């Protein structure tokens, strides 16, 4: 009871308060006298659970990685999905330091930063400490990715003083050093926790993105860093634990803990009992008259959809346990929608519900409000647990296909295109796409878009490939300041922050 109370209290403050307020309240509620060594497993479980607010579902870090890109958009539909322009600002690259979504995500990611650091005060074992430090590095990597500077404290340091802040060069060096230090003490399983392979993948991402973090306007790629990406990939490949899953959508299904052979790091959900906000991944895009009844919001853009070959299984189709239950398909939903018996679904005007490829960031035509935009179902719907709101699908952070494509990218950036090509074709042919005779960086960026659509990596990829500032559908122009998010205005009382340029 004591453990559960402490963990719940921590998570409540982490999710409901900004970092400056949070620290003061937690200092008064949880101190060395409240928690003993026996509470460490509960605190570690709390640290894992703290990942849910920031990462699971379409309203946290995922939103900041997807909606500012060519992969996702939230059109304002009459009076629906206006939210004072917050969603439009993300896609148009027009956000400011008081943007509500940016502020809440920053708070939630720093909640993970706090929870993991706090655990280290209480005498964890080597493995427990390694897991907590991996989760902290994971969150700090996201904070660095988004904001270019990372607040930090030492375990046990007084929280009534402002946290210090690491700028990008120090932050990325720290993350890499942390991961290398904890890697020997991490377990080899399960994939729902911090493991050696998960740490190797985060190291790969750190080396691959380091040059972009240091200079987002003109990323560079040190040959030594690319060699480390390749070596780490080879270690994971040689381990033989992972392979590409024949049915792409099995990686995201309610039973993906059993069906997937390629998931390397996931966030654990227990159907009907305990889960994050993953169910919003299908509620946000679906129409009101579909099953489950959705909010008629999120969709993708036709230019992105058109990057897929007709034979590419990642485009989606019928999926057992979903389509036969409701008529909803997985992947991209375009055209006339039907129920499980093939009966045409109508919209609320009584007209056929036909999802159209074209969509405007502001939809005003009454006849288009409910039909405009291709909808996306990346995670097959868990109808068994839909009433509870706790789906069984584990949230996917890292997959084996990313190991292959990151290695291919490092090889390309090292002038070894001939070695990169078989890795890319291994992914493409498994997905039913035609093999290529050669591969370029531009092609690889498109392939990463197809392989990882709606997985919360697109913004990072576009920045690393130097494409984030280019125009695309419903985003006509840009300003280099949007390569970074602003430090939230409510955090600037900390004198150790320097507001990012242009804000």
Secondary structure, DSSP 8 states (H G I E B T S, - for coil): -HHHHHHHHHHHHHHHS-HHHHHHHHHHH--TTT--GGGHHHHHHHHHHHHHHHHSSTTSHHHHHHTTTTS-B--EETTBT-GGGHHHHHHHT---TT-HHHHHHHHHHHHHHHHHHHHGGG---HHHHHHHHHHHHHHHHHHHHHHSEEEE--TT--TTS--EEEEHHHHHHHHHHHHHHHGGGSBS--TTS-BHHHHHHHHHHHHHHHHHHH-GGG----HHHHHHHHHHHHHHHHH------SSGGGGGSTTHHHH-SSEEEEE--BTTTB--STTHHHHTTS-TTSSS---S--BB-HHHHTTS-TT-GGGEE--TTTHHHHS--EEEE-EE-B-TT--B-B-TTSSB-EEBS---SEE--TTTTTTBSBEEE-S---GGGTTTT-----EEEEEHHHHHHHHHHHHHHTT-HHHHHHHHHHHHHHTT----S---HHHHHHHHHHHTTTSS-HHHHHHHTT-TTS-BTTB----GGGGS----GGGTTSTT----TT-
